[in-house]
Amino acid sequence: MKSIEEELQSFLAVSSQFNLGNLPTELPHPQTAGLAELAISNPSQAFNIYTQVDVQALNLFRPLIQKLEVLKRAVADTLKSGKKIFLCGCGATGRLSLQLEILWRHEMGVHPLNDRIASFMAGGDLAFIHSLESFEDETNYGALQLSMLGFMPGDLFIGISEGGETPFVIGATRHAKQLSTRQPYFLFCNPPEILAPLAKRSQEVLEDSAIHKICLYVGPMALSGSTRLQAATVLQLAVGLALFLPEKDFCLMADRQVEELLQVYLGLDARPLMEMIHEEGSIYKNLGHLNYISDDLLAGILLTDTTERSPTFGLPNFENFADASPLPAWCYLFIQNGDSALKAWQIVLGRAPRALEWPELCGRASKARMLGFHLGEEGRQSRLANLKNIHEWTFLQSEQGVLITTSQAQFLIPVRVDKDKASLSWDRKDEKVKSLPLLSFSLLLKMLMNRHSTLVMGGVGRYRSNIMTSVRPSNNKLVDRSIRYLDMLCQQQGLKYTYAELARVIFTVKKEATPDSLLVEESLKKLERRARDSN
């Protein structure tokens, strides 16, 4: 294991390629300043402000739909020619890639096209629930995972990187360009003129005429740097529209689908949604734990949101029931029909799990370790037996909508999947229960859960203002983010330190941290004590 000094020097040697503070996706959103404090003092205002940022992002996305026509044509031509489509991302974009494959399999059922979409993320399927330290920093890993999945000439590759600078996705994109006669696609959310000067690897992709680039810029995130929010929404929407809509009248139909998504999102009654935020926050304030129990269709959506709470808010990871986990996760997801760990994972993914049995990973991404994250009944019973103050919520779909039963109440979100796959439903505005295409249904619940978890965590103090003060620096990009956010807080206190000095404190505190440490906050306290002692 490397010492603090060795880790620090390794990072500083490459830090110039990860100094990403000028990227819009990393900047604090001007409309959400003080979001965490409002989540405590004025939850209704916090709810409305967050909602406005979601709406703003979708409205900024709508004029960009025309950029997707060429991707839609490539998707259609690939499927017609009998080839496969590969989706690649890491972290939030990896999970949205897997989620799109899950939706495709739900939509196709037993249709012959069922297996024509293959998705992968940095670290394999295990990373859906538990990120592997520094995995996304390796360009060769992206190329290797793509080859292992059987990518062939004529296949279509779609690389998704919200920042546009992820080494893993860039490595896979370049490899796809070499292997296939079909031009690969690279989707991202930062303006090229800002992105290119910051990272050489990004500049090389942006200047490569053999790679088709699509920029979907929708501004900063509601919580600074939390690209699981608006950036992941528009990227999942963009690729999903290209996958699911027909070529004819594509732009018109895509715009209508986004319009309908906005109308339904804004039309939902805020009161029960705010009651859910308050109830879950109260559980954590009372040192309780929570089990979410999901039906099959909602499982991937809920697993994505609950997993992403850990790196975003500095929470304990999902415990692996085969290990002696130091702290239990605040919230864990279990699959209602998951009799075994393997069956639960098959339900979530819609297929058999894909593990990485690489010797150099020492089992960290193996199938055995993956099944230790027991999303089935055995894992649930273990949590119930070992945790005293534990609550359970169920998430089930019905003809009346999504029914959520909490510890204290029942809530109905009056939205269901449109079973008529051949049509869109925006003309049926008089329906009490809105019927949405599967893609829109999934994205609506994603947005609702993202808002829910962000405001819950603001209410219990897991970030400050709109700054991720609990971010867990598990890769170079997140180390840089931690340093920058620490610098912001230091400047507010009148403290001035160099980038290297701040990095040293981050690595020191990281080495000492517990699974639920507020790393940036604790680093700030360390520097404040140092300043007081020097005076």
GULUM-67030 format. One line per 8 residues: number of its first residue (from 0); their letters; for each residue z, x, y of C-alpha. Coordinates in nm, 3 decimals, always signed. Layout:
# residues N
NUM) A) Z X Y | ...
This chain:
# residues 535
0) MKSIEEEL) +0.000 +0.000 +0.000 | -0.095 +0.130 +0.344 | +0.172 +0.216 +0.598 | +0.184 +0.044 +0.937 | +0.029 +0.351 +1.099 | -0.254 +0.365 +0.844 | -0.334 -0.006 +0.892 | -0.322 +0.035 +1.269
8) QSFLAVSS) -0.555 +0.334 +1.276 | -0.799 +0.167 +1.032 | -0.820 -0.133 +1.262 | -0.849 +0.065 +1.586 | -1.138 +0.263 +1.434 | -1.347 -0.057 +1.412 | -1.178 -0.273 +1.678 | -1.468 -0.243 +1.924
16) QFNLGNLP) -1.675 -0.453 +1.684 | -1.407 -0.724 +1.666 | -1.307 -0.748 +2.032 | -1.431 -1.104 +2.066 | -1.228 -1.238 +2.358 | -1.533 -1.328 +2.564 | -1.675 -1.564 +2.303 | -1.641 -1.929 +2.414
24) TELPHPQT) -1.512 -2.027 +2.068 | -1.218 -1.789 +2.125 | -1.128 -1.901 +2.479 | -0.863 -2.162 +2.571 | -1.017 -2.499 +2.658 | -0.950 -2.583 +3.025 | -0.880 -2.950 +2.943 | -0.610 -2.882 +2.682
32) AGLAELAI) -0.373 -2.651 +2.872 | -0.018 -2.756 +2.784 | -0.127 -2.951 +2.473 | +0.174 -2.840 +2.266 | +0.423 -2.940 +2.535 | +0.248 -3.275 +2.586 | +0.267 -3.340 +2.211 | +0.644 -3.341 +2.263
40) SNPSQAFN) +0.687 -3.497 +2.609 | +0.389 -3.734 +2.624 | +0.228 -3.779 +2.280 | -0.009 -4.050 +2.402 | -0.155 -3.820 +2.667 | -0.188 -3.534 +2.418 | -0.367 -3.771 +2.178 | -0.613 -3.882 +2.447
48) IYTQVDVQ) -0.684 -3.530 +2.573 | -0.756 -3.403 +2.222 | -0.982 -3.703 +2.158 | -1.181 -3.629 +2.475 | -1.256 -3.276 +2.352 | -1.387 -3.412 +2.019 | -1.609 -3.661 +2.204 | -1.729 -3.394 +2.443
56) ALNLFRPL) -1.832 -3.169 +2.153 | -2.032 -3.444 +1.981 | -2.202 -3.538 +2.307 | -2.295 -3.173 +2.365 | -2.431 -3.162 +2.011 | -2.667 -3.459 +2.049 | -2.932 -3.282 +2.265 | -2.930 -2.995 +2.011
64) IQKLEVLK) -3.044 -3.218 +1.724 | -3.408 -3.133 +1.792 | -3.330 -2.773 +1.688 | -3.259 -2.905 +1.339 | -3.608 -3.045 +1.272 | -3.732 -2.713 +1.138 | -3.425 -2.686 +0.912 | -3.487 -3.040 +0.785
72) RAVADTLK) -3.845 -2.945 +0.697 | -3.726 -2.634 +0.515 | -3.472 -2.840 +0.319 | -3.733 -3.099 +0.222 | -3.991 -2.838 +0.122 | -3.735 -2.645 -0.085 | -3.633 -2.954 -0.280 | -3.995 -3.065 -0.329
80) SGKKIFLC) -4.085 -2.724 -0.468 | -3.806 -2.741 -0.726 | -3.595 -2.468 -0.567 | -3.228 -2.459 -0.466 | -3.041 -2.454 -0.136 | -2.749 -2.213 -0.091 | -2.480 -2.270 +0.174 | -2.253 -1.983 +0.278
88) GCGATGRL) -1.953 -1.945 +0.507 | -1.601 -1.807 +0.521 | -1.273 -1.964 +0.624 | -1.347 -2.295 +0.796 | -1.724 -2.257 +0.758 | -1.680 -2.171 +0.391 | -1.480 -2.487 +0.335 | -1.738 -2.699 +0.518
96) SLQLEILW) -2.007 -2.542 +0.298 | -1.813 -2.639 -0.013 | -1.747 -2.983 +0.132 | -2.120 -3.039 +0.187 | -2.189 -2.954 -0.178 | -1.910 -3.193 -0.278 | -2.065 -3.472 -0.067 | -2.410 -3.397 -0.209
104) RHEMGVHP) -2.278 -3.435 -0.563 | -2.102 -3.762 -0.472 | -2.421 -3.890 -0.310 | -2.655 -3.783 -0.591 | -2.438 -3.893 -0.883 | -2.633 -3.828 -1.203 | -2.963 -3.780 -1.016 | -3.164 -3.468 -1.119
112) LNDRIASF) -3.113 -3.325 -0.768 | -2.736 -3.310 -0.828 | -2.731 -2.935 -0.894 | -2.979 -2.829 -0.626 | -2.714 -2.746 -0.364 | -2.492 -2.443 -0.429 | -2.220 -2.340 -0.186 | -1.994 -2.038 -0.172
120) MAGGDLAF) -1.735 -1.888 +0.059 | -1.573 -1.549 +0.105 | -1.334 -1.509 -0.187 | -1.490 -1.772 -0.414 | -1.355 -2.121 -0.477 | -0.996 -1.995 -0.471 | -1.038 -1.928 -0.096 | -1.072 -2.305 -0.047
128) IHSLESFE) -0.694 -2.313 -0.084 | -0.584 -1.953 -0.019 | -0.775 -1.693 +0.186 | -0.808 -1.340 +0.048 | -0.688 -1.071 +0.287 | -0.979 -0.901 +0.472 | -1.242 -1.037 +0.226 | -1.466 -1.172 +0.503
136) DETNYGAL) -1.479 -0.827 +0.669 | -1.697 -0.694 +0.383 | -2.074 -0.742 +0.426 | -2.145 -0.627 +0.069 | -1.921 -0.899 -0.074 | -2.144 -1.166 +0.080 | -2.453 -1.012 -0.078 | -2.278 -0.974 -0.415
144) QLSMLGFM) -2.155 -1.334 -0.430 | -2.503 -1.463 -0.343 | -2.661 -1.261 -0.624 | -2.397 -1.375 -0.873 | -2.487 -1.739 -0.804 | -2.847 -1.674 -0.911 | -3.027 -1.684 -0.575 | -3.401 -1.656 -0.647
152) PGDLFIGI) -3.731 -1.614 -0.458 | -3.824 -1.945 -0.298 | -3.463 -2.059 -0.265 | -3.335 -2.153 +0.081 | -3.028 -1.980 +0.228 | -2.822 -2.131 +0.511 | -2.555 -1.900 +0.654 | -2.288 -2.064 +0.868
160) SEGGETPF) -2.067 -1.859 +1.101 | -1.899 -2.046 +1.385 | -1.857 -1.727 +1.590 | -2.186 -1.574 +1.480 | -2.022 -1.242 +1.392 | -1.869 -1.279 +1.044 | -1.960 -0.970 +0.836 | -1.949 -1.159 +0.502
168) VIGATRHA) -2.199 -1.425 +0.615 | -2.419 -1.168 +0.789 | -2.428 -0.959 +0.471 | -2.529 -1.261 +0.262 | -2.795 -1.360 +0.518 | -2.956 -1.018 +0.517 | -2.954 -1.011 +0.136 | -3.117 -1.355 +0.122
176) KQLSTRQP) -3.393 -1.229 +0.353 | -3.467 -0.949 +0.107 | -3.461 -1.166 -0.206 | -3.645 -1.483 -0.103 | -3.991 -1.557 +0.030 | -3.832 -1.844 +0.225 | -3.689 -1.760 +0.568 | -3.307 -1.776 +0.574
184) YFLFCNPP) -3.120 -1.973 +0.842 | -2.819 -1.859 +1.043 | -2.614 -2.121 +1.232 | -2.348 -2.036 +1.490 | -2.171 -2.177 +1.799 | -2.172 -1.905 +2.068 | -2.450 -1.836 +2.322 | -2.665 -1.542 +2.197
192) EILAPLAK) -2.654 -1.369 +2.536 | -2.273 -1.349 +2.510 | -2.258 -1.280 +2.137 | -2.515 -1.000 +2.105 | -2.343 -0.740 +2.331 | -2.007 -0.787 +2.155 | -2.101 -0.701 +1.797 | -2.384 -0.482 +1.672
200) RSQEVLED) -2.402 -0.673 +1.343 | -2.463 -0.997 +1.536 | -2.724 -0.835 +1.760 | -2.918 -0.717 +1.454 | -2.931 -1.072 +1.316 | -3.022 -1.226 +1.653 | -3.308 -0.980 +1.699 | -3.442 -1.018 +1.345
208) SAIHKICL) -3.753 -1.237 +1.355 | -3.734 -1.284 +0.977 | -3.410 -1.485 +1.017 | -3.422 -1.829 +1.178 | -3.130 -1.870 +1.420 | -2.984 -2.202 +1.540 | -2.718 -2.192 +1.812 | -2.503 -2.505 +1.839
216) YVGPMALS) -2.291 -2.428 +2.144 | -2.036 -2.700 +2.220 | -1.777 -2.502 +2.419 | -1.420 -2.388 +2.343 | -1.194 -2.550 +2.083 | -0.913 -2.796 +2.162 | -0.676 -2.528 +2.031 | -0.801 -2.186 +2.139
224) GSTRLQAA) -0.983 -2.005 +1.859 | -0.921 -2.280 +1.604 | -1.282 -2.311 +1.494 | -1.178 -2.542 +1.208 | -1.187 -2.809 +1.482 | -1.495 -2.888 +1.694 | -1.713 -2.594 +1.583 | -1.668 -2.677 +1.214
232) TVLQLAVG) -1.736 -3.045 +1.289 | -2.073 -2.986 +1.456 | -2.180 -2.726 +1.199 | -2.097 -2.956 +0.908 | -2.273 -3.238 +1.089 | -2.582 -3.028 +1.160 | -2.633 -2.904 +0.805 | -2.532 -3.242 +0.662
240) LALFLPEK) -2.791 -3.429 +0.868 | -3.058 -3.184 +0.751 | -2.952 -3.239 +0.389 | -2.904 -3.616 +0.383 | -3.150 -3.772 +0.630 | -3.522 -3.819 +0.557 | -3.792 -3.623 +0.741 | -3.946 -3.932 +0.900
248) DFCLMADR) -3.790 -4.008 +1.241 | -3.530 -3.740 +1.172 | -3.422 -3.679 +1.532 | -3.396 -4.051 +1.611 | -3.196 -4.128 +1.299 | -2.969 -3.824 +1.347 | -2.891 -3.920 +1.705 | -2.813 -4.277 +1.603
256) QVEELLQV) -2.583 -4.154 +1.328 | -2.392 -3.936 +1.575 | -2.375 -4.226 +1.822 | -2.227 -4.450 +1.554 | -1.976 -4.182 +1.454 | -1.862 -4.160 +1.816 | -1.832 -4.537 +1.851 | -1.622 -4.572 +1.537
264) YLGLDARP) -1.401 -4.274 +1.628 | -1.330 -4.413 +1.975 | -1.293 -4.768 +1.847 | -1.005 -4.702 +1.609 | -0.661 -4.831 +1.709 | -0.462 -4.531 +1.830 | -0.117 -4.681 +1.773 | -0.091 -4.645 +1.392
272) LMEMIHEE) -0.252 -4.300 +1.410 | +0.014 -4.191 +1.659 | +0.287 -4.340 +1.441 | +0.165 -4.123 +1.152 | +0.182 -3.813 +1.374 | +0.538 -3.900 +1.474 | +0.647 -3.969 +1.115 | +0.511 -3.646 +0.971
280) GSIYKNLG) +0.655 -3.444 +1.258 | +0.996 -3.601 +1.197 | +0.984 -3.492 +0.831 | +0.936 -3.128 +0.932 | +1.195 -3.143 +1.210 | +1.444 -3.257 +0.945 | +1.344 -2.962 +0.722 | +1.166 -3.191 +0.479
288) HLNYISDD) +0.852 -3.132 +0.274 | +0.556 -3.354 +0.204 | +0.318 -3.428 -0.082 | -0.018 -3.582 +0.000 | -0.163 -3.771 -0.300 | -0.536 -3.836 -0.279 | -0.805 -4.026 -0.463 | -1.119 -3.842 -0.572
296) LLAGILLT) -1.348 -3.891 -0.271 | -1.091 -3.798 -0.006 | -0.959 -3.491 -0.191 | -1.190 -3.228 -0.041 | -1.135 -3.354 +0.314 | -0.756 -3.351 +0.279 | -0.746 -3.017 +0.096 | -0.947 -2.858 +0.377
304) DTTERSPT) -0.712 -2.977 +0.651 | -0.388 -2.899 +0.467 | -0.510 -2.554 +0.361 | -0.617 -2.461 +0.714 | -0.276 -2.542 +0.858 | -0.134 -2.225 +0.704 | -0.339 -1.956 +0.888 | -0.362 -2.165 +1.205
312) FGLPNFEN) +0.006 -2.246 +1.248 | +0.172 -1.966 +1.052 | +0.297 -2.194 +0.774 | +0.374 -2.088 +0.416 | +0.063 -2.100 +0.199 | +0.027 -2.351 -0.083 | +0.261 -2.217 -0.349 | +0.103 -2.093 -0.668
320) FADASPLP) +0.303 -2.244 -0.953 | +0.234 -1.940 -1.173 | +0.403 -1.713 -0.917 | +0.747 -1.687 -0.764 | +0.636 -1.808 -0.420 | +0.886 -1.710 -0.150 | +0.865 -2.040 +0.040 | +0.712 -2.378 -0.049
328) AWCYLFIQ) +0.427 -2.517 +0.159 | +0.534 -2.775 +0.416 | +0.261 -3.006 +0.283 | +0.082 -2.987 -0.053 | -0.212 -3.190 -0.183 | -0.226 -3.348 -0.527 | -0.512 -3.540 -0.690 | -0.420 -3.883 -0.819
336) NGDSALKA) -0.639 -3.851 -1.130 | -0.570 -3.481 -1.188 | -0.401 -3.479 -1.528 | -0.444 -3.102 -1.555 | -0.499 -2.821 -1.306 | -0.856 -2.773 -1.427 | -0.940 -3.143 -1.404 | -0.791 -3.161 -1.054
344) WQIVLGRA) -1.007 -2.872 -0.936 | -1.315 -3.027 -1.100 | -1.247 -3.351 -0.911 | -1.210 -3.169 -0.579 | -1.524 -2.958 -0.621 | -1.739 -3.205 -0.814 | -1.815 -2.926 -1.062 | -1.649 -2.648 -1.260
352) PRALEWPE) -1.464 -2.389 -1.048 | -1.641 -2.062 -0.965 | -1.395 -1.773 -0.981 | -1.441 -1.403 -0.902 | -1.329 -1.189 -1.196 | -1.398 -0.862 -1.014 | -1.186 -0.567 -1.135 | -1.126 -0.442 -0.780
360) LCGRASKA) -0.964 -0.775 -0.687 | -0.698 -0.734 -0.958 | -0.702 -1.104 -1.047 | -0.652 -1.228 -0.688 | -0.957 -1.457 -0.710 | -0.959 -1.518 -1.084 | -0.977 -1.853 -1.258 | -0.623 -1.803 -1.392
368) RMLGFHLG) -0.485 -1.757 -1.042 | -0.688 -2.050 -0.914 | -0.541 -2.281 -1.177 | -0.195 -2.168 -1.067 | -0.259 -2.375 -0.756 | -0.191 -2.685 -0.961 | -0.334 -2.983 -0.771 | -0.255 -3.219 -1.058
376) EEGRQSRL) +0.046 -3.412 -1.186 | +0.228 -3.110 -1.329 | +0.230 -2.940 -0.989 | +0.348 -3.259 -0.821 | +0.637 -3.299 -1.065 | +0.738 -2.937 -1.005 | +0.759 -3.000 -0.629 | +0.958 -3.319 -0.681
384) ANLKNIHE) +1.201 -3.141 -0.914 | +1.257 -2.834 -0.699 | +1.261 -2.969 -0.342 | +1.543 -3.194 -0.225 | +1.413 -3.350 +0.097 | +1.059 -3.437 -0.013 | +0.835 -3.726 +0.087 | +0.507 -3.855 -0.055
392) WTFLQSEQ) +0.208 -4.011 +0.117 | -0.093 -4.159 -0.065 | -0.451 -4.170 +0.066 | -0.673 -4.424 -0.112 | -1.009 -4.579 -0.031 | -1.073 -4.951 -0.073 | -1.314 -5.219 +0.043 | -1.088 -5.271 +0.346
400) GVLITTSQ) -1.093 -4.905 +0.443 | -0.876 -4.599 +0.388 | -0.521 -4.705 +0.301 | -0.248 -4.454 +0.382 | +0.098 -4.528 +0.246 | +0.368 -4.311 +0.400 | +0.741 -4.288 +0.343 | +0.803 -4.567 +0.593
408) AQFLIPVR) +0.488 -4.776 +0.636 | +0.129 -4.851 +0.541 | -0.166 -4.774 +0.767 | -0.524 -4.892 +0.726 | -0.819 -4.707 +0.878 | -1.087 -4.980 +0.863 | -1.375 -4.754 +0.759 | -1.548 -4.727 +0.422
416) VDKDKASL) -1.851 -4.558 +0.272 | -2.178 -4.748 +0.305 | -2.286 -4.814 -0.052 | -2.642 -4.885 +0.058 | -2.756 -4.522 +0.063 | -3.101 -4.615 +0.193 | -2.980 -4.741 +0.530 | -2.762 -4.657 +0.824
424) SWDRKDEK) -2.519 -4.916 +0.951 | -2.517 -4.901 +1.331 | -2.661 -5.253 +1.365 | -2.357 -5.411 +1.195 | -2.122 -5.375 +1.491 | -1.951 -5.709 +1.427 | -1.801 -5.596 +1.097 | -1.423 -5.559 +1.095
432) VKSLPLLS) -1.456 -5.279 +0.841 | -1.712 -5.023 +0.953 | -1.948 -4.900 +0.681 | -2.057 -4.543 +0.741 | -2.293 -4.311 +0.555 | -2.101 -4.069 +0.335 | -2.153 -3.775 +0.572 | -2.023 -3.968 +0.875
440) FSLLLKML) -1.733 -4.110 +0.673 | -1.632 -3.758 +0.570 | -1.661 -3.621 +0.923 | -1.467 -3.909 +1.073 | -1.174 -3.842 +0.838 | -1.203 -3.468 +0.906 | -1.174 -3.531 +1.280 | -0.884 -3.769 +1.235
448) MNRHSTLV) -0.694 -3.526 +1.011 | -0.767 -3.230 +1.241 | -0.628 -3.422 +1.537 | -0.334 -3.539 +1.328 | -0.230 -3.193 +1.206 | -0.289 -3.024 +1.543 | -0.067 -3.271 +1.727 | +0.197 -3.271 +1.452
456) MGGVGRYR) +0.219 -2.893 +1.476 | +0.230 -2.900 +1.856 | +0.519 -3.145 +1.833 | +0.721 -2.909 +1.612 | +0.650 -2.597 +1.819 | +0.398 -2.411 +1.603 | +0.184 -2.311 +1.904 | +0.234 -2.274 +2.279
464) SNIMTSVR) +0.022 -2.463 +2.535 | -0.321 -2.445 +2.366 | -0.277 -2.092 +2.229 | -0.244 -2.011 +1.858 | +0.082 -1.819 +1.877 | +0.134 -1.850 +1.500 | -0.208 -1.721 +1.391 | -0.186 -1.514 +1.073
472) PSNNKLVD) -0.394 -1.192 +1.114 | -0.548 -1.172 +0.767 | -0.874 -1.007 +0.878 | -1.002 -0.797 +1.169 | -1.117 -1.096 +1.371 | -0.772 -1.256 +1.348 | -0.596 -0.928 +1.428 | -0.799 -0.909 +1.748
480) RSIRYLDM) -0.718 -1.273 +1.823 | -0.346 -1.207 +1.776 | -0.361 -0.909 +2.011 | -0.547 -1.105 +2.279 | -0.310 -1.402 +2.265 | -0.012 -1.167 +2.277 | -0.167 -1.007 +2.584 | -0.203 -1.350 +2.750
488) LCQQQGLK) +0.166 -1.423 +2.696 | +0.270 -1.076 +2.811 | +0.076 -1.114 +3.134 | +0.252 -1.445 +3.198 | +0.580 -1.250 +3.175 | +0.453 -0.971 +3.401 | +0.435 -0.726 +3.110 | +0.142 -0.487 +3.083
496) YTYAELAR) +0.046 -0.303 +2.766 | -0.269 -0.138 +2.635 | -0.473 -0.290 +2.353 | -0.351 -0.016 +2.116 | +0.014 -0.073 +2.210 | -0.018 -0.445 +2.145 | -0.195 -0.376 +1.816 | +0.089 -0.151 +1.704
504) VIFTVKKE) +0.344 -0.428 +1.770 | +0.130 -0.684 +1.585 | +0.103 -0.462 +1.277 | +0.475 -0.383 +1.288 | +0.578 -0.748 +1.309 | +0.319 -0.846 +1.048 | +0.478 -0.602 +0.801 | +0.823 -0.755 +0.867
512) ATPDSLLV) +0.707 -1.118 +0.877 | +0.816 -1.399 +0.650 | +0.564 -1.662 +0.529 | +0.656 -1.895 +0.817 | +0.680 -1.637 +1.097 | +0.552 -1.717 +1.447 | +0.388 -1.376 +1.460 | +0.263 -1.366 +1.819
520) EESLKKLE) +0.585 -1.521 +1.949 | +0.795 -1.269 +1.756 | +0.579 -0.985 +1.886 | +0.636 -1.110 +2.240 | +1.013 -1.118 +2.187 | +1.000 -0.760 +2.060 | +0.817 -0.647 +2.374 | +1.052 -0.844 +2.600
528) RRARDSN) +1.352 -0.670 +2.439 | +1.179 -0.337 +2.486 | +1.122 -0.411 +2.855 | +1.487 -0.513 +2.905 | +1.614 -0.202 +2.727 | +1.396 +0.025 +2.939 | +1.542 -0.128 +3.254
